[in-house]
C-alpha cells in the first residue's frame, strides 16, 4: 500500500498540487485520471520520489519516503517497477537484452538465474519467440509488453505505469490493460496507472483517483463513476457522446430495476 497525506507541490511560487490525500491499495489496479495539465503526472512523480513535495508525506507500507536514508532509498528502488509512456526500450538491445537490463544492474542473482528470470518474464507477457528481436522489428503493442516484462523483472512490490496505452489501437490497449490487471492480482502488487484512457478506467479501474486542477476531486471505482454527482468528474469522463449514451443507458436500466449483462444493477 502507498499513502499520500496532505501532499502539496509548488513550482516557482505557483501551487500545482493542493493538499492531496490518497491511498493506493495492494493487489489492485489504482488509476490516477485527469485532464492534461491537471497535475496527475506531477503527483505520480512525487509518489515515486522523482519530485519532492513541499508539504505532506508519502508512505510505502508505513515507511516514510522523506525520512529514508540513501541505503533505504536504494532498497526501495529495488521494490519499484516502472512502465514508461513511450516504453523507453534500448534500440540497440534485443528483447532479452532489454529485460535483462535491470537484472544486470541491480540483481544479486547469477547470470544463469538472471537469464531464467528474464525468459520467465518474457513468457509471462506472451512473447516467447521474440527474445532475439530488436524493438524496431516488433509492433508497438509488443514493445509495450517488453516494457512490462522489464518492469516486473525484479519482482517489484510496487508498479508505476505512465499512460501505458499511449499510441496503441483500442484492441491492443485492452490487451495491455488486461495484462496489467492480471499481473497485479497474480503477484499482489500495488499498481498505480496514470491514464486518461476511459476504456482503461471502465475496464480495470478498481480504485480511481480523479485529479482536477491540482485537487483530488473524487475517489471511487469503475462502478461508482456512473453514480457520481461530481460535475467536474462527469465533465471529464462523459465528454464524448458515446460515454454519455452509455451512462444514460445504465441509468435508465437501473431505474427500471433491470440487469445489465446478467449482472444486477446494484452490482454494476
C-alpha positions as CSV (number, residue, x, y, z in Angstrom):
1,X,0.0,0.0,0.0
2,X,1.1,3.5,-0.8
3,X,-0.3,6.5,1.0
4,X,-0.2,10.2,0.2
5,X,-1.0,12.5,3.1
6,X,-1.7,16.2,2.6
7,X,0.7,16.4,-0.4
8,X,1.2,19.9,-1.9
9,X,3.6,20.9,-4.6
10,X,4.8,24.3,-5.9
11,X,6.8,25.5,-8.9
12,X,8.3,28.9,-8.8
13,X,5.8,30.0,-6.2
14,X,2.8,28.6,-8.1
15,X,0.9,25.8,-6.5
16,X,0.2,22.8,-8.7
17,X,-1.0,20.2,-6.1
18,X,-3.3,21.1,-3.2
19,X,-3.4,19.0,0.0
20,X,-3.9,15.7,-1.8
21,X,-4.8,12.6,0.3
22,X,-4.9,9.2,-1.3
23,X,-4.5,5.6,-0.6
24,X,-3.3,3.1,-3.3
25,X,-4.3,-0.4,-2.4
26,X,-2.2,-3.6,-2.6
27,X,-3.3,-6.2,-5.1
28,X,-5.5,-3.7,-7.1
29,X,-5.2,-1.5,-10.2
30,X,-5.1,2.0,-8.9
31,X,-5.7,4.7,-11.5
32,X,-4.9,8.4,-11.5
33,X,-7.0,10.2,-14.0
34,X,-7.5,13.8,-15.1
35,X,-7.1,16.2,-17.9
36,X,-3.7,17.2,-19.4
37,X,-2.2,19.8,-17.1
38,X,-4.4,18.7,-14.1
39,X,-1.3,17.7,-12.0
40,X,-1.6,13.9,-12.2
41,X,1.9,13.4,-13.7
42,X,3.4,15.7,-11.1
43,X,1.6,13.7,-8.4
44,X,2.9,10.4,-9.7
45,X,6.5,11.8,-9.8
46,X,6.0,12.8,-6.1
47,X,4.8,9.3,-5.3
48,X,7.9,7.7,-7.0
49,X,10.3,10.2,-5.4
50,X,11.4,11.9,-8.6
51,X,9.9,15.1,-7.2
52,X,9.8,16.2,-3.5
53,X,6.5,17.8,-2.4
54,X,6.9,21.0,-0.3
55,X,4.2,19.7,2.1
56,X,2.9,16.3,3.0
57,X,4.1,12.8,3.3
58,X,4.4,9.7,1.0
59,X,4.5,6.3,2.8
60,X,5.3,2.9,1.4
61,X,3.7,0.3,3.6
62,X,4.2,2.7,6.5
63,X,7.7,3.7,5.5
64,X,8.1,7.4,5.2
65,X,9.8,8.3,1.9
66,X,11.1,11.6,3.1
67,X,12.9,10.1,6.1
68,X,14.7,7.3,4.2
69,X,18.5,7.5,4.0
70,X,20.4,6.7,0.9
71,X,20.6,2.9,1.6
72,X,16.9,2.7,2.3
73,X,16.0,4.6,-0.8
74,X,18.2,2.2,-2.8
75,X,16.4,-0.7,-1.3
76,X,13.0,0.9,-2.1
77,X,14.1,1.4,-5.7
78,X,14.6,-2.4,-5.9
79,X,10.9,-2.8,-5.0
80,X,9.6,-0.5,-7.7
81,X,8.9,-1.3,-11.3
82,X,8.3,1.5,-13.9
83,X,6.5,1.3,-17.2
84,X,7.2,4.5,-19.2
85,X,4.8,6.2,-21.6
86,X,6.9,5.5,-24.7
87,X,8.2,2.1,-23.5
88,X,11.8,3.6,-23.4
89,X,13.4,0.4,-24.8
90,X,17.0,0.4,-25.8
91,X,17.1,0.3,-29.6
92,X,20.5,-1.4,-29.7
93,X,19.4,-4.2,-27.3
94,X,17.2,-7.2,-28.1
95,X,14.0,-8.0,-26.3
96,X,16.1,-10.3,-24.0
97,X,18.7,-7.6,-23.5
98,X,16.1,-5.0,-22.5
99,X,14.5,-7.3,-19.9
100,X,17.9,-8.4,-18.6
101,X,19.0,-4.7,-18.1
102,X,17.5,-4.2,-14.6
103,X,18.7,-7.6,-13.5
104,X,22.3,-6.9,-14.5
105,X,22.2,-3.5,-12.8
106,X,20.5,-4.4,-9.5
107,X,20.0,-8.2,-9.0
108,X,22.3,-10.3,-6.9
109,X,21.3,-13.4,-9.0
110,X,23.9,-15.3,-11.0
111,X,23.9,-14.8,-14.8
112,X,22.2,-18.1,-15.3
113,X,19.5,-17.2,-12.8
114,X,19.1,-13.7,-14.4
115,X,18.6,-15.4,-17.8
116,X,16.0,-17.7,-16.3
117,X,14.1,-14.8,-14.7
118,X,14.2,-12.8,-17.9
119,X,12.9,-15.7,-20.0
120,X,10.1,-16.2,-17.5
121,X,9.0,-12.6,-17.7
122,X,9.1,-12.6,-21.5
123,X,6.9,-15.7,-21.5
124,X,4.6,-14.2,-18.9
125,X,3.8,-11.3,-21.2
126,X,3.2,-13.6,-24.2
127,X,6.4,-13.0,-26.2
128,X,8.0,-16.4,-26.0
129,X,9.6,-16.4,-29.5
130,X,10.7,-12.7,-29.5
131,X,13.9,-12.9,-27.4
132,X,16.3,-12.1,-30.2
133,X,14.2,-9.4,-31.9
134,X,15.0,-5.7,-31.7
135,X,12.4,-3.0,-30.8
136,X,12.3,-1.8,-34.4
137,X,11.3,-5.3,-35.5
138,X,8.2,-5.6,-33.3
139,X,4.9,-3.8,-33.1
140,X,4.1,-1.0,-30.6
141,X,1.9,-3.4,-28.6
142,X,4.8,-5.9,-28.4
143,X,7.2,-3.1,-27.4
144,X,4.8,-2.3,-24.5
145,X,4.7,-5.9,-23.4
146,X,8.6,-6.0,-23.4
147,X,8.5,-2.9,-21.3
148,X,6.1,-4.6,-18.9
149,X,8.4,-7.7,-18.7
150,X,11.3,-5.4,-17.9
151,X,9.3,-3.6,-15.3
152,X,8.4,-6.8,-13.4
153,X,11.9,-8.4,-13.9
154,X,12.9,-7.6,-10.3
155,X,9.6,-8.9,-9.0
156,X,8.5,-5.5,-7.6
157,X,6.1,-4.8,-4.9
158,X,5.0,-1.5,-6.5
159,X,4.4,-0.9,-10.2
160,X,4.0,2.5,-11.7
161,X,2.6,2.9,-15.3
162,X,2.6,6.2,-17.1
163,X,0.0,6.3,-19.9
164,X,0.5,2.6,-20.8
165,X,-1.9,2.7,-23.7
166,X,-0.5,5.8,-25.3
167,X,-0.2,5.4,-29.1
168,X,-1.9,2.0,-29.1
169,X,-5.1,0.9,-31.0
170,X,-8.2,0.1,-28.9
171,X,-7.8,-3.7,-29.2
172,X,-4.1,-3.6,-28.2
173,X,-5.0,-1.2,-25.4
174,X,-7.5,-3.7,-23.9
175,X,-4.9,-6.4,-24.1
176,X,-2.3,-4.3,-22.2
177,X,-5.0,-3.3,-19.6
178,X,-5.8,-7.0,-19.0
179,X,-2.2,-7.9,-18.8
180,X,-1.5,-5.2,-16.2
181,X,-4.6,-6.3,-14.2
182,X,-3.6,-10.0,-14.4
183,X,-0.1,-9.5,-13.1
184,X,-1.3,-7.1,-10.4
185,X,-3.6,-9.7,-9.0
186,X,-1.2,-12.6,-9.6
187,X,1.7,-11.1,-7.8
188,X,-0.2,-8.9,-5.3
189,X,1.5,-5.7,-6.4
190,X,0.4,-2.1,-5.7
191,X,-0.1,-0.9,-9.2
192,X,-0.6,2.8,-10.0
193,X,-1.6,3.8,-13.5
194,X,-1.6,7.3,-14.8
195,X,-4.1,7.5,-17.6
196,X,-6.7,9.5,-19.4
197,X,-8.0,6.4,-21.4
198,X,-11.6,6.0,-20.4
199,X,-11.6,2.4,-21.7
200,X,-9.0,1.6,-19.0
201,X,-11.0,3.5,-16.4
202,X,-14.1,1.4,-17.1
203,X,-12.2,-1.8,-17.7
204,X,-9.7,-2.1,-14.8
205,X,-10.5,0.9,-12.6
206,X,-10.6,-1.0,-9.2
207,X,-9.6,2.2,-7.4
208,X,-9.6,5.6,-9.1
209,X,-8.3,9.0,-8.0
210,X,-9.5,11.9,-10.1
211,X,-7.2,15.0,-10.1
212,X,-8.7,18.3,-11.2
213,X,-6.7,21.4,-11.3
214,X,-4.3,20.0,-8.6
215,X,-7.1,18.9,-6.3
216,X,-8.2,15.3,-5.6
217,X,-11.9,15.9,-6.5
218,X,-13.2,12.3,-6.4
219,X,-12.2,8.8,-5.5
220,X,-14.1,5.6,-6.2
221,X,-14.1,2.7,-8.7
222,X,-15.3,1.9,-12.2
223,X,-18.9,1.3,-11.0
224,X,-19.1,4.4,-8.8
225,X,-18.3,6.6,-11.8
226,X,-21.8,6.1,-13.2
227,X,-23.4,7.2,-9.9
228,X,-21.2,10.2,-9.2
229,X,-22.7,13.6,-8.8
230,X,-19.3,15.3,-9.2
231,X,-19.8,17.8,-12.0
232,X,-16.0,18.0,-12.7
233,X,-15.7,14.2,-13.0
234,X,-18.8,13.9,-15.2
235,X,-17.5,16.6,-17.5
236,X,-14.2,14.7,-17.9
237,X,-15.4,11.1,-18.1
238,X,-18.5,11.7,-20.2
239,X,-17.1,14.3,-22.5
240,X,-17.8,12.1,-25.5
241,X,-21.2,11.3,-26.9
242,X,-20.5,7.6,-26.7
243,X,-19.9,7.6,-22.9
244,X,-22.8,9.9,-22.3
245,X,-25.0,7.4,-24.1
246,X,-23.5,4.5,-22.0
247,X,-24.2,6.4,-18.8
248,X,-27.8,7.3,-19.9
249,X,-28.5,3.6,-20.8
250,X,-27.2,2.4,-17.4
251,X,-29.2,5.0,-15.5
252,X,-32.4,4.0,-17.3
253,X,-31.8,0.3,-16.8
254,X,-31.1,1.0,-13.1
255,X,-34.2,3.0,-12.7
256,X,-36.2,0.2,-14.3
257,X,-34.6,-2.4,-11.9
258,X,-33.2,-4.4,-14.8
259,X,-29.9,-6.2,-15.2
260,X,-27.0,-5.3,-17.5
261,X,-25.2,-8.2,-19.0
262,X,-26.8,-10.6,-16.5
263,X,-25.5,-8.6,-13.5
264,X,-27.9,-7.0,-11.2
265,X,-27.7,-3.2,-11.4
266,X,-26.9,-2.8,-7.8
267,X,-23.7,-4.7,-8.5
268,X,-22.9,-2.8,-11.7
